[in-house]
């Protein structure tokens, strides 16, 4: 009686044994720079290829080229100095500035001073401050401004004044003469703090002694013709490596 194998399904057998950590600690755990060699086998993982395959992983020279130094924590931070990143949101707006009329702005902090000029980013409209900020509450300061334009017909759109809450403004310049009795200073540079975390991944796979002895066995049906199906038990280490590279790439998306 001949039996034809239609498919093969891997079932988790009893008496399984986990060897994942042992195998990967020998290959990648001791020398994680080898991930660059593994990355070249997975062209579909773009981020991994751009970083690891291009040798973006280096050893610490102080502890030797063949050894690695453990990190005290998996969190890292860096400060970036950027220019004029300050954005002040609007709480409310009253008036439209038509015919050089006053516009009353309310801001959550005391930032814009007398004769400062700021821009409403959504409208690309310049406003000059005509008063010293008036404190209404701890998080509310009243500022009176006028539109900077060569045409008195310039005005803020009605749909903007009715929905101005949360719109962003940015400091541009000031118009204070050199010998004026008052003047103000804005920090032209500010610092942003970035925080990142190093992700770690572990993938385990279980298999029995019977599977281990048969994983490299080919099963062929028939007499070797071209249309004969050929079956191979998937290698444990290959399945594990494929899954490890997939979850590692997935953290970048």
ABEGO torsion letter per residue (X at the ends): XBBBBABBBBBBBBGBBBAAAAAAAAAAAABAAAAAAAAAABAABAAAAAAAAAGABBBBAAAEAABBBBBABABBBBBBBBBGABBBBBABBBEAGBGGBBBBBBBABBABBBGBBBBBAAAGBBBBBABBBBBABAABBBBBBBBBBABAABBBBAAAAAAABGBBBBBABBBBBAABABBBBBBABBBBBBBBBBBBBBBBBBBBAAAAAAAABBBBBEAGBAABBBBBBBBAAAAAAAAAAAAAAAAAX
